[in-house]
Amino acid sequence: MKWIFIIITFCCFQIFGQDFHLSQVDQTLPIINPALTSNFNGFEKFSIQHRNQWLGAGTQFMTSYGLAEFSIGKTRKMNKSYVGLGVYFMNDVGGDSKISLKTGGITLSGNLPITSEQWISAGIQTSFNNRSADLTNLLFFSQWNGNALDPTIPSGEENQFNSFSYLDAGAGLAYNYKPSPNSTLGSSENAFQMGVSVSHLNRPNQRFNSFTEDRLYAKLCLHANYKYGLNDASAIEISAVQFFQGKHKETNIGVFFRSRLKESSRVTTLVNGQYVTLGSYFRFSGAVTPYAAVDLGPFKIGLSYDYELGKLSRAYNHSIEFFTSYLISKNSIFKSKKFH
């Protein structure tokens, strides 16, 4: 039975993708593409994201992120070169065996303006990772008492999952076009962003037990985002993210409508605009993910709900994901005076 568990574990990681995934992947792209670190309207940003997957399947997979981004040398108009620094953590736990991945990492980006409306950026990333599992809650056929599986019967199995740690590395490039550094688009104005990144450049070994080793596939990510201003108070946004990792690939498309609830103050710089965003993500494997978010000045809160339509719906139908962030957009915490 020990061998069966090892084979199942190995296949899950190999066939269904070596990495976890998020539906709101565009909310924490700096973790995937370090070139996007501090690539936003503002100076510092603190984000938290949590996903509870496989609701109603009898077992669940939960992924949690925390990301802090800082700007060094950034101006309000983003007309000078600057450095972006990100610090993040991640905790991913799955199934009754509690197979988990804990990560702490740093991302670093260099951002160079080409014109007043365009800039390019490049980034690198490194992280320390630990994998572990707890097999004490698993039941085996040797615990069958004739009518049901009985956890009080000794299984005769040993916990052969070795906890192990490893270093990981990644890099990325990005291009941005925007008519102004402000967060809103005027009527018929548009903004565009695209990038490419590679994670697991060093292909770290995954030692799930004492007698096998499996090198993690490098993961290629291609992403793009387009925004079009319908008028001074609303815009349409389309995002696309494509992943390739070994034989596994994943495609995510998002379509959203954003409307202004409250305009930024024209008298003081201390009041941000407020917005509501509605739309949906679509995963080509067969999932529809309605999404809603509210920007309340510096705070942003987003919620999405996956509904599986493909083959995976035979096992589970639902996943829920939550995102929140706090943006410091008027003054950098590294300086007491305002940027100009």
N, C-alpha and C positions, 0 to 999 in steps of 0.2 A: 504493500500500500504506500510505503514511503516513496517508491519509484513513481507511482501514479501521480502523487502530488507534485513531485519535481517536474515531471513531464508536462503536467497541466500548467504549472507556473511558468515554465520555459516557453510554452506555446503562447500563452497569453501575452507575454512580453514581445515575442517575435512576430506573431501574426497580427494582433490587434494594435500594433504600434508601440514602440518603445517608450514614448513620452505620453503623458497625460495631455488633455486638450481642454480649452475653454471656448465657450460660444462667444463671449465678449472679448475676443482675442485682441481687438484693436484698442482696448482700454489700457492694457499693460504691454504694449508692443516693445517698449525699451528693454524688457527682460528677454525678448526674442531677438530684436535688432538693437544692439547697443548704440547705433548711430542716432537713434531717436531719443536718447537721454536728454532731458531738458528741452525737448523740441515742442514747445507750447507757448502760448501767450502769457507770460508771467515769469517769475524768477524761481520760486520753489513750489514743489507739489508733493503731497503725501497721499498715497492711494492704498486702499485695501480691497481685495477681491476674494470672494468665497463661492465655491461651487459644490453643490450636493447632487451627486449623480446616481442614477439607477434607483430612483424612488419607486417603491412597490415591487422590487425584484427580490426581496428577501435579504439582500446584502447591498451595501452602499459604498461609493467611492467619494471621498471628500478632498477638495483641493483648496488651499488658502494661500493668498499672496499678501505681502506687504512691501511697498516700494516708496522710497524717499528720493526725490530728485532735487539737485542743487545746481545753481548757475554761477559760474565764475567769469567775470568780465562781460556779462550780458547787459545790453542797453534796452531801454523800452522799445526803441524803433528797430532793434535787432539789425543794426547797420554796421556792426563791428564783429570781428571774430570773437568767439567765446568758447569756454569749455563747460561741458555738462558732466556732472558726477551723480551716479545713482548707487544707492545701497538697498538691497532687497533680501527678503527671506521667503521661503516657500515650504509648505508642509503638505504632503500628498499621502493619504492613507486609504487603502482599499481592501474591502472584503473582510470575512470573518478571521482570516489569518493576519490581519493588520499589517500587510506588506506596506511599508512606508518609505518615503523619500523626503529627507529634510535637507534643505539647501540654504546656504548663505552666500551672497555674491556681491560683486562690485561691477558696475558698468561705467565706461568713460567714453565721452564723445568729443570730437573737435568739430566746430561749426564755422563755416566760411561763407560769407555773403558774396555772391557773384554780381548781382545788381541790387537795387533797392527792393526788388520784388522776388528775387530768387536766391537760394543758398543751398549749399551741399554740406553733407556731414559724413563723418566716418567714426566708427566706434569699435571698441574691444570690450571683452567681458571675461571675467574669471570667477569661479565659484568653488566652494567646498561642499561636498555632498556626502550624505550618509544614508545607506539603505539598511533596513532591519525588518523583522517580522516576529509575530508571536503565534505559534502553532498550537498553543494549549487549548484554544477554543474549537479546534477542528474535530470532527467526528469521523471515524473510520469503520469499514465493514467489519473489522474484528470486534467492534462494540455492539454488534447486532445481538439482541437477546432472544430472538425468535419472533418478536412482534414489532420491535422498533429499535432504533439506535439509542443505546443507554450510555450517557456520558460518565456514569459511575464505574463502568467496566473498563479496566486498564486496556489501552489500545496496543501496547507493546511497541509503539513507535517512538522514535527519538526525534527531538527537534534538530534537524540537520541544516537549518537555514543559518548561514553565517552572516552576521552583521559586518558590513564593510564600508569603507570611506574612499573617496577618490576626488581628484581635482578635475575640473572641466573648463573649457575655453570656447569662446565664440567671437565672431567679428561681423560687421555689417557696414553698408553704405546706404545713403538716402539722398533724395533730391526733393526740394520744396519750392512751390510757386504760390505766392499770395500777394494780392494787390496792395495790402497794407498790413501792418502788424496788429491791427485791431482784431477782436474776436468775431466781428460781424462782417457780412458781405453786403454790399449795396445791390440794387436791382441789376440783374444780368451780369454781375461780377462772378468770377469763379476762382477756386483755389484747388491746387493739385499737389499730391504727395505720392512718391513711390520709393520703394527700397528693396534691398536684397540682403539676406544675412545667412550665415552658416553657423549652426550650433554643434557642439560636440566635435570640434575640430581635431582634438587629440584622441577621439574614439576610446574613451576610458573603458577598462575591463569591468564587467558586471559579474562578480563571483557569488552567485546565488547559493552555492553549496561548496563542499570541500573538494569536489572532484570535477567540476566543470567551470569554464570561464566563457563569457560571452561579451564581445566588444560592442559597445553601443554604436549604432549607425550614426554618421553625421546627418544633420537635418538641414535641408535647404528651405528657406522661406522667401517667397515673393509676395509683396503686398503693395496695394495702391488705394488711394482715397481721393474722391472728387466731390467738391461742394459747389453748388450753384445757387446764387441768390435770386429768389423769386421777386423780392422787394426788400425794402429796408428793414423789415421785421421778420422775414421767414426765408428758409433755404431748404434745398434738398441735398442729401448726402448719400453717396454710394461708396461702399468699401468692399475690398476683395482681398483675401489672404489664401495663398496656396502653399501647402507643405509637401515636401518629399522626404521620406526617411526610409531607406532600404526599399522594400517592396510596398511599403505603406505610403499612401498619399491621402490628403484631406483638403477639400475646397470649401471655403466659407465666403458667402456673399451677404452683404447687409445693405438695406435700403431704408432711409429714414427721412422724416420731415421734422424740421426744427422751427419753432415759432417763439418770438420774444414775448415774455409776459410783462417785463418792466425794463425800461431803458436805463442805461448808465447815467449817473448824474452828470450834468453839464457844468455844475457849479463847483462840486468837490470831487476829488479823485478817489474818495474812500468808499463810494457806492458802486458796485458792479451791476451789470445787467443780469436779468433773470430770464431763463428759457425753459421750454418743455420740448422734449424730443420723443417721437413715437415712430415705430417701425418694426422691422423684423430681420433676423438673420436666417439664412438658408444654408444648410449643409448638404452637399451633393450625395452623401451616403444615405440621405432620407430623413432629414429633420427640419422642422420649422420652429423658429425661436422668436416669438413676439418679444419686443423690447420697449421699455418706457424709462425715461430719465428726466430729472428735474435739476436745473442749475439754479441754485439759490444764492447768487453772489459768489462767494468763494467756495461754497459747498456744492458738490454734485453727487446725486444719488441715482443709481440705475438698477433696474431689475429685469431679468429675462427668464423665460420658462421654455425649456425644450420639450417638444412633442415629437417622438420618433414615429416615422411612417414606414421605414424600410424593414429589413429582416430583423434588426435589433429589437423591433417592437414586440417580437414574440417573447422576449425575455423581460423587457421593461419599456415603458412609454415616456417617462417623465424625468426631467432634471431641472433644478432651479439654481440660479446664479445671481449674486448680489455684488454690486460695486459701489464704492464711495470714495471721494477724494476731497482734499482741501487745497486750494490754490492761493498762493501769495502772489498777487499780480501787480500791486502798486509799488511796493518797496522790497528790496532784497533784504533778507535777514543778516547779510554780511555787511550792510552799510546802513547808517542811520539816516542819511539824506536820500532824496528821491533820485532815481535815474532820469536822464533826459535824452 
